[in-house]
Amino acid sequence: MKKVAILQFPGTNCDFDTKYAFEKLGCDTEIVWHKESKIPYKTHLVVIAGGFSYGDYLRSGAIAKFSPIMKSVKDYAESGGLTLGICNGFQILTEARLLPGALKRNENLHFISRFQTVRVEDSDNLFLKRFKKGDILNIPIAHADGNYYIDRNGLDELEKNNQILLRYSNRIGEIENVNGSTSSIAGVCNREKNIFGLMPHPERAVENILGNSSGLDMLKGLIL
């Protein structure tokens, strides 16, 4: 049974949704409070769940990166440990410099909450290995600061190293930029492909009764 550690900060609100999703996959899950100093023993995957850590004061994820648990997360991730950041978790990973780029306010300055189609840009990684390049997935988004920014040189590096995971699209796969993100990017990984971040919420797409289970297939790739 794979051990999944799910981080919890003041303001996290997707921790139990994430726990539920991984328990559906047969994982041993543990919620880890941000003031802890170590990741649980034999952790297979660290997940930084979505929400509004520290109320998104200063910048989304900018305060959370200083929490005690983040030193252990950084050591774990930089030594090759599987790490996933969802929405606010993605923001925290960029603020901690574990992923390139930054997340800023949506171009229209509004909070966006809806199902959104995204296109798989690269499936040569654990997170999306159950899909094919070009597959269209319908995954919920819920963010005010989901506008992914990276400069031209950084974008070139992402493209060269196949680090762009997902792009926002319409239902037939045409690029549709919903929040102003550079190159319509919805998710990226690091060069070594063990750290993943995305704005859509796969833990909210794990049962057909709720819309679809595409999110569950994403999460399966990291543990099965």
C-alpha positions, 0 to 999 in steps of 0.5 A: 500500500502506497503512503501519500502525505497530504499537506495542510496549511491554515486555509487549505480546503481541498485536503480531505477531498484529496485524501478521499481520492487517494483512498479510493485508489487504495492508498494509506493517506495522512494529513500533515499539518504545516508545523510538522518538521518531517514528512512521514516515514516511507512516504511515496508521494507528497501532495500539496492540496488546494485552498487559500494558504494563509488567506492568500495574503501577500501572494498566493503561496508566498507565506506557506513556503516558509512553513516548517514542513516545506524544508522537508518537502524541498529536501524530499522533492530535490532528492527525487521524491514524487511531489504534486501541487494542486492549485494553491499547491502549484502556487506554493511549489513555484514560490518555493522554486521547486517549479519554474514560473509564477502564478498571478491574478487572472487576467479578467481579475475574477475568480473562475470556478467551473469545469474546464477542458484541458489538452494533454501536451506530454504524457511521457511522465508518471502523472499523465502516463495513462493518457495520450498526447492530445487527449482532452480532459474535463477537469474543474478549476477554481482560482483567482490567481491561476494566470501562469507566467514565465519569461520567453527563455523559461518558456523555451526551456519548458518546451525543449524539455517537454515540461508543459503538461496541460494547456487550457483548450476548448472541447475539440482541443483548440487552445482557449486561454481562460485566465491569461496564462503564458502559452495557455499553460495549465500545468508543468513539471520539473526537468527531472519529472518528479515534481508536478503542478497544475491549476485544475483539480483532479481530486474533484473529478474522481467519480462519474456521478460528479461529472467524470473520473478523468482526475482519478486517472491522473492520480493513478499514474503516480501510485500504480 
